[in-house]
Amino acid sequence: MALHLVIDKEKRKILIEEIKRYVKTEHNQEIGDLAAGFLLDFFIEKIGPEFYNQGVFDSYTYMNDVILDLLALQK
């Protein structure tokens, strides 16, 4: 099953500006909205699922700990 991550338009616009600012600051190059958008799409496709999976695992670990705490309340 492929993971499809969606970013709303306003957040996407903000992220594109952040990418453009990063490239300008760190690499002393200017890129346009289109190039920054392609870069954002690349990161979402290639790296996004790793962060998503880590979030799922962290949620599982947290819930497991909470369940164990709940079981400790038994008398």
N, C-alpha and C positions, 0 to 999 in steps of 0.2 A: 504494500500500500504506500503510495507516494504521499509525502507530507506537503501540503500547500499552505504556506504561511502568507497571510494577508496583512498589509499595513495600510491604514486609512490615508486618504489623500493629503491631509494636513501634516501628519507625521512623516509621510514620504517626502514631502517638500522640505521639511526641517532636516531630515537625514541627508538629502541631496546637498543642501547648503553646508552641512557639517563636513561631508566628503570633499566638497569643493574647497572649503577652508583648510582642511587637513592637507590636501594636495598642494595648495598654495604655500602653506606654512612649512611643511616638511620637505617638499620637493621643489619649491620655487617654480611651480608650473601652474598654469591656469587651465582648467577644464570646464566645459559647458555643462548645462543641465542634462543633456542627453548622455554624455560620457559618464557623468556621476550617477545617473539613473541606471545605466548598464552595470556599473561597478556595484551599486547597491543590490541590483537583481542577482548578480553573481554571488555576493556574500549571503544573501537570503537563501539562495539555492544550495550553496555548498557548505555554509557554516551554520545557518539557521537550524537545521535539523539536529545538529550536535547540542546546541543550547536548549532546544526543545526537549530532547531526550534527557539531558542533565536535569532539567526542571521536573520532568516526570519522575526520575529516579529520586531526586531530593524530596518531592512530595510523598512518594512511597515510603521513604525512610522516615519522614516526619510522622506520617499517619501510623506507621508501624510502631513507632515509639509511643505515640499517644494511646494506641490500643493497649500496649503493654502496661502503661500507667493506669489505664482504666481497669484492667484486670487485677491490678494490685489492690484495688479498692474492695475486692471481694472479702467477705467475712466467713 
